[in-house]
Amino acid sequence: MMTLKAYFEQTNGLGILSTANEQGEVNAAIYAKPHFMEDGTVGFIMRERLTYQNVLANPKACYLFVEAPKMAGYRLYLTKVGVEADDAKAQEIRRRCYADELNAEGPIHLVYFQVDRTLKLLGGEEVTTCPRHQA
């Protein structure tokens, strides 16, 4: 059975990271696929914008991934477990860099999350093939 790490390495699609601030005001932003770390956490590279401010105030998040071109994918329910303000580390794992990002101001951070729960995109079926449940 395929792990989520392998799935994300092999599958194209669109990812949306949803976060909320202390007052519960929700934000959703398009994000690249998660980086799977050796310790079983997932990482997202973030600039100091609304999503980053939200995860500092409220550690819970949800990453929704929709496969292209079909209606399939996963929802990862996440809890922030750490932040690394090391631009070099974030640049090292970055998959690509867009021209407009080269001129963007402010540092980038690598934000680590534990995967609390994984559900298929449609329905409520829980999936247990995440990195900490190797097949």
Solvent accessible surface area in square Angstrom, and as a share of the most:
residue,aa,sasa,rsa
1,M,187,0.84
2,M,94,0.42
3,T,21,0.12
4,L,2,0.01
5,K,87,0.37
6,A,26,0.20
7,Y,20,0.08
8,F,5,0.02
9,E,119,0.53
10,Q,129,0.57
11,T,23,0.13
12,N,114,0.58
13,G,35,0.34
14,L,81,0.40
15,G,4,0.04
16,I,50,0.26
17,L,0,0.00
18,S,34,0.22
19,T,4,0.02
20,A,18,0.14
21,N,31,0.16
22,E,129,0.58
23,Q,135,0.60
24,G,44,0.42
25,E,110,0.49
26,V,115,0.66
27,N,31,0.16
28,A,63,0.49
29,A,31,0.24
30,I,126,0.64
31,Y,38,0.15
32,A,67,0.52
33,K,42,0.18
34,P,1,0.00
35,H,22,0.10
36,F,30,0.13
37,M,36,0.16
38,E,191,0.86
39,D,112,0.58
40,G,16,0.16
41,T,18,0.10
42,V,0,0.00
43,G,0,0.00
44,F,4,0.02
45,I,30,0.15
46,M,2,0.01
47,R,35,0.13
48,E,85,0.38
49,R,151,0.55
50,L,102,0.51
51,T,6,0.03
52,Y,16,0.06
53,Q,88,0.39
54,N,3,0.02
55,V,0,0.00
56,L,88,0.44
57,A,44,0.34
58,N,37,0.19
59,P,57,0.36
60,K,114,0.48
61,A,10,0.07
62,C,28,0.17
63,Y,0,0.00
64,L,52,0.26
65,F,1,0.00
66,V,37,0.21
67,E,24,0.11
68,A,63,0.48
69,P,141,0.89
70,K,123,0.52
71,M,131,0.58
72,A,34,0.26
73,G,7,0.07
74,Y,37,0.14
75,R,45,0.16
76,L,1,0.00
77,Y,74,0.28
78,L,1,0.01
79,T,22,0.13
80,K,47,0.20
81,V,81,0.46
82,G,24,0.23
83,V,56,0.32
84,E,53,0.24
85,A,77,0.59
86,D,60,0.31
87,D,66,0.34
88,A,72,0.56
89,K,64,0.27
90,A,0,0.00
91,Q,90,0.40
92,E,134,0.60
93,I,40,0.20
94,R,45,0.17
95,R,117,0.43
96,R,151,0.55
97,C,60,0.36
98,Y,114,0.44
99,A,79,0.61
100,D,109,0.57
101,E,50,0.22
102,L,130,0.65
103,N,128,0.66
104,A,30,0.23
105,E,161,0.72
106,G,47,0.45
107,P,59,0.37
108,I,3,0.02
109,H,11,0.05
110,L,0,0.00
111,V,0,0.00
112,Y,36,0.14
113,F,0,0.00
114,Q,82,0.37
115,V,5,0.03
116,D,55,0.28
117,R,113,0.41
118,T,3,0.02
119,L,11,0.05
120,K,83,0.35
121,L,21,0.10
122,L,112,0.56
123,G,58,0.56
124,G,58,0.56
125,E,103,0.46
126,E,90,0.40
127,V,20,0.11
128,T,87,0.50
129,T,14,0.08
130,C,2,0.01
131,P,15,0.10
132,R,118,0.43
133,H,85,0.38
134,Q,122,0.54
135,A,91,0.71
